[in-house]
Amino acid sequence: MRIAGGGFGAMENLGSQINSAGDEMFPYVRDSATLYFASSGHPGMGGLDLFKAVQDSTGQWAVENMGVPLNSPSDDFGITFAGSREEGFFSSNRNDNRGYDHIYSFEYPSVNIFIEGFVLDVNEYPVEEATVRIVGRDGLNVRAPVKKDGSYRIELKRDISYVMMAGARGFLNQNFELTTAPEEKSETYTVDFFLSPIHEPVVIENIFYDFDKATLRPESQQALNDMIKMLDDNPNVTIELGAHTDRKGSAAYNERLAQRRAQSVTDYLIAGGIDPSRVEAKGYGKSTPKTINKRMAETHPFLHEGDILTEDFVLALPPEQQETADQINRRTEFKVLRTNYNIF
């Protein structure tokens, strides 16, 4: 029966997807697309069984037997739910030799699916006023604020594809895609975001070259692919790739070596699909020694935040610490040049 104009319309048979040669009884409409009913004609366990039918956007019904323990070889019928909760009541004459009907309660195990993690900067400190936006194929569109400790937690549904983006003022965005598992079980996914600042150079970790050459070693591939993804996540950004050497050797030689190394990284990104106009190679040689930040000072106790690893500073250190300082100076960095590429 359809409701039309404030009144009731004509009766309408739901067709062979719902009705069978047996009896269909005790309908219960839970929402606009979900119907529960009892049937002795659909394949079941015996007598009346409980069924769930879901209507898709084309009007077709998908009918499934609700299975044990709700159904039994006896008659099971008359299901109701307690609002939106996965619990309620139904009737059954199971375990009664006289065939009398009894009321049973049921409660489905709660299935909770979450995604959680942290939004941190590249030095692994919480990013202030960061947000995580998540869009799902189920219609979810949420922008969740991140807590002061950098953590976030969002409830999801099973068997759904989601796209996430973490961002904050003064930082590049980072995206992530996730599809939750179809199994009917609780699960928590963990995804951490590490955002790169816009206004300062960022060391690209795990970039390796052959000794005294500009050839990229295979161990560099993951870090280089991460750079490609970062640029894809931020299509309006252009960057400079800067290569730096340690204090050893002449300034002219180190600058030439650094330029070739920066160009090797640039060429890899271009080969990976990045427009050449978005990346510039710059070889600094040993002209720009590293300034120690808070995280480096925590990692290397002999260094202090604000120290600049000039040649004189390094030479004043014991030999073992000199090697550590030289390793810190040997680096490949990127810095953001523009954030409005191809906007106009």
C-alpha positions in Angstrom: 0.0 0.0 0.0 1.3 3.5 -0.9 0.6 6.6 1.0 -0.5 9.4 -1.3 -1.9 12.9 -0.7 -2.4 12.3 3.0 -4.4 9.1 2.4 -3.8 5.5 1.5 -3.5 4.3 -2.1 -4.2 0.9 -3.6 -2.8 -2.3 -2.3 0.3 -3.5 -4.1 1.8 -7.0 -4.2 5.5 -6.9 -3.5 6.1 -9.5 -6.2 8.0 -12.8 -6.4 11.2 -11.5 -4.8 9.3 -11.2 -1.5 6.2 -13.4 -1.9 6.5 -17.2 -2.5 4.1 -20.2 -2.8 4.2 -20.4 1.0 3.1 -17.9 3.7 4.7 -14.5 4.1 3.6 -13.0 7.4 4.4 -10.5 10.2 6.1 -7.7 8.1 8.2 -5.2 10.0 9.5 -2.1 8.2 12.7 -0.8 9.8 13.5 2.0 7.4 12.6 3.1 3.8 14.6 0.3 2.3 14.6 -2.6 4.8 11.8 -5.0 5.4 11.7 -8.0 7.9 9.2 -10.7 7.5 8.5 -14.4 8.3 8.1 -16.9 5.5 7.4 -20.6 5.1 8.1 -20.5 1.3 11.6 -19.1 1.0 14.5 -21.6 1.6 14.9 -21.9 5.4 15.3 -24.2 8.4 11.7 -25.4 8.7 8.3 -23.9 9.5 8.3 -20.1 9.5 11.7 -18.4 9.3 12.7 -14.8 9.7 14.0 -13.0 6.6 15.6 -9.6 5.9 14.9 -7.8 2.6 16.8 -4.7 1.4 15.6 -2.8 -1.6 18.3 -1.2 -3.9 18.0 2.0 -5.9 16.4 0.2 -8.8 13.6 -1.2 -6.7 15.0 -4.8 -6.6 14.9 -6.7 -3.3 17.8 -8.8 -1.9 16.3 -11.3 0.5 18.4 -13.3 3.1 17.6 -15.8 5.7 18.5 -14.4 9.1 20.0 -17.7 10.2 20.7 -19.2 13.6 20.2 -18.5 16.4 17.2 -16.4 15.4 15.8 -19.2 13.1 15.2 -22.8 14.2 13.5 -25.9 12.8 10.3 -24.6 14.5 8.3 -21.4 13.7 10.1 -18.1 14.2 8.3 -14.9 13.4 7.2 -11.4 14.5 10.6 -9.7 14.8 10.8 -6.1 16.2 13.7 -3.8 17.0 14.3 -1.4 19.8 14.7 1.7 17.6 18.0 1.9 15.9 19.7 -0.5 18.3 20.6 -4.0 17.1 18.4 -5.6 19.6 14.7 -6.5 20.0 12.2 -9.3 20.3 10.6 -12.1 18.2 8.3 -15.0 18.7 9.0 -18.7 18.4 7.5 -22.1 19.3 10.9 -23.8 19.6 11.6 -26.1 22.5 7.9 -26.4 23.3 6.3 -29.8 22.6 2.9 -28.3 22.8 3.6 -25.9 20.0 2.9 -22.8 22.1 4.5 -19.5 21.0 6.9 -17.7 23.3 8.6 -14.3 23.1 12.4 -14.2 22.9 14.8 -11.3 23.1 17.9 -10.9 21.0 20.9 -8.7 20.8 23.5 -8.6 18.0 27.1 -8.2 19.0 28.1 -4.6 18.6 30.4 -4.0 15.6 32.5 -0.9 16.0 34.9 0.2 13.3 37.2 3.1 13.9 40.2 4.8 12.3 42.6 6.6 14.6 46.1 8.0 14.7 48.2 11.1 15.0 48.8 14.2 12.9 52.4 15.2 13.5 55.0 17.3 11.7 58.0 15.8 10.1 59.9 16.0 13.5 57.0 14.0 15.1 55.6 16.8 17.2 51.8 17.4 17.2 50.5 19.9 14.7 48.4 22.7 16.2 44.8 23.1 14.9 45.1 20.3 12.4 42.1 18.6 11.0 41.4 15.3 9.3 38.7 15.2 6.6 37.3 11.9 5.6 34.8 11.2 2.7 33.3 7.8 2.2 31.3 6.1 -0.5 28.5 5.7 2.1 28.0 9.5 2.1 30.2 10.2 5.1 31.8 13.6 4.9 33.4 14.6 8.2 36.0 17.2 9.2 37.4 16.1 12.5 39.5 18.4 14.7 42.7 16.9 16.0 43.3 17.0 19.8 46.2 18.9 21.4 48.3 15.7 21.5 47.9 15.3 17.8 45.4 12.4 18.0 42.2 11.8 16.2 39.5 9.1 16.1 36.6 8.6 13.6 33.9 6.0 13.4 33.6 4.2 10.1 31.4 1.4 8.5 32.5 -2.0 7.2 33.2 -2.6 3.5 33.3 1.0 2.5 36.0 3.0 0.6 37.2 6.2 2.2 39.5 9.1 1.2 41.2 11.0 4.0 43.1 14.3 4.0 45.1 15.7 7.0 45.9 19.4 6.9 46.8 22.5 8.9 47.6 26.1 8.2 51.3 26.5 7.2 51.6 22.8 6.2 51.2 20.7 3.1 48.3 18.4 2.9 48.6 14.6 3.1 46.1 12.1 1.7 45.3 8.5 2.4 42.9 6.0 1.0 41.3 3.1 2.9 38.7 0.4 2.3 37.4 -1.2 5.4 37.1 -5.0 5.6 33.7 -6.6 4.8 33.7 -9.0 7.7 31.1 -8.4 10.5 33.6 -7.8 13.2 35.0 -4.8 15.2 38.2 -3.4 14.0 40.4 -0.3 14.5 42.6 1.0 11.7 45.7 3.1 12.5 46.9 5.9 10.1 49.4 8.5 11.2 50.0 11.6 9.1 53.4 13.5 9.0 52.9 17.0 7.6 55.7 19.0 5.9 55.9 22.7 6.7 55.6 25.3 4.0 57.9 27.9 5.3 61.1 26.0 6.1 63.3 23.4 4.3 62.5 19.7 5.0 65.2 17.0 4.9 64.1 14.1 2.7 65.1 11.1 4.8 66.6 7.9 3.2 67.9 9.4 0.0 71.2 7.6 -0.8 73.8 8.2 -3.6 76.7 6.1 -4.7 80.0 7.3 -3.1 81.2 10.6 -4.7 78.6 10.2 -7.4 75.1 11.5 -8.2 73.6 8.0 -8.9 70.6 7.3 -6.7 70.8 4.0 -4.9 67.8 1.5 -5.0 67.2 2.1 -1.3 66.1 5.6 -2.2 63.1 4.5 -4.2 60.5 4.6 -1.3 61.4 8.1 -0.2 61.3 9.3 -3.8 57.9 7.8 -4.4 56.7 9.4 -1.2 57.8 12.7 -2.7 55.8 12.1 -5.8 52.8 11.3 -3.7 53.3 14.5 -1.7 53.4 16.6 -4.9 50.3 14.8 -6.2 48.5 15.5 -2.9 49.4 19.2 -3.3 49.0 20.0 -7.0 49.3 23.8 -6.5 52.8 23.6 -5.0 56.2 24.0 -6.6 59.4 23.1 -4.8 63.2 23.5 -4.9 65.2 20.3 -4.4 68.5 21.2 -2.7 71.5 18.9 -2.3 74.1 19.6 0.4 77.6 18.1 1.0 79.8 18.0 4.1 82.9 20.2 4.6 85.4 17.9 2.8 86.7 18.8 -0.6 86.7 22.2 -2.4 83.7 24.4 -2.6 83.6 24.3 -6.4 83.8 20.5 -6.5 81.1 20.0 -3.8 78.8 22.5 -5.5 79.0 20.6 -8.8 78.5 17.2 -7.1 75.5 18.6 -5.2 74.0 20.1 -8.4 74.2 16.7 -10.1 72.6 15.0 -7.1 69.8 17.5 -6.9 69.2 17.0 -10.6 69.1 13.2 -10.2 66.2 13.6 -7.7 64.5 16.1 -9.9 64.7 13.7 -12.9 63.2 10.9 -10.9 60.2 13.0 -9.9 59.7 14.1 -13.5 59.9 10.5 -14.7 57.2 9.7 -12.1 54.8 12.2 -13.7 55.6 15.5 -12.0 55.5 18.5 -14.3 59.1 19.8 -14.8 57.9 23.3 -14.1 57.0 22.3 -10.5 60.6 21.2 -9.4 63.9 23.1 -9.5 67.3 21.5 -8.7 69.8 23.5 -6.7 73.3 22.3 -5.6 74.4 24.1 -2.5 77.6 22.1 -1.9 78.9 22.9 1.6 77.8 26.5 1.5 74.8 26.0 3.8 75.6 23.9 6.9 72.7 22.5 8.8 71.2 24.4 11.8 70.3 21.9 14.5 66.6 21.8 15.5 65.0 20.5 18.6 64.5 16.9 17.4 68.2 16.6 16.2 69.3 17.9 19.6 67.2 15.3 21.3 68.7 12.6 19.1 72.3 13.8 19.4 73.0 14.9 23.0 76.3 16.6 22.1 74.4 19.0 19.9 72.1 21.9 21.0 69.2 23.5 19.3 70.4 26.4 17.2 74.0 25.0 16.6 75.2 25.6 13.1 77.4 22.8 11.7 80.1 25.0 10.1 83.5 23.7 9.4 85.0 25.4 12.5 82.2 23.9 14.7 82.7 20.4 13.3 86.5 20.5 13.6 86.2 21.4 17.3 84.4 18.1 17.9 85.9 14.7 18.7 86.5 12.5 15.6 83.4 10.3 16.2 81.2 13.3 16.6 82.7 15.0 13.6 81.5 12.0 11.4 78.0 12.4 12.8 78.0 16.1 12.1 79.2 15.4 8.5 76.4 12.9 8.0 73.9 15.5 9.1 75.3 18.1 6.7 75.1 15.6 3.8 71.5 15.8 3.0 68.8 16.4 0.3 66.1 18.9 1.2 63.1 20.4 -0.4 61.5 23.7 0.3 58.2 25.1 -1.0 58.6 27.9 -3.6 54.9 28.6 -4.5 51.5 27.4 -3.3 49.5 28.9 -6.2 50.8 26.9 -9.2 48.2 26.6 -12.0 45.5 28.3 -9.9 45.0 31.2 -12.3 
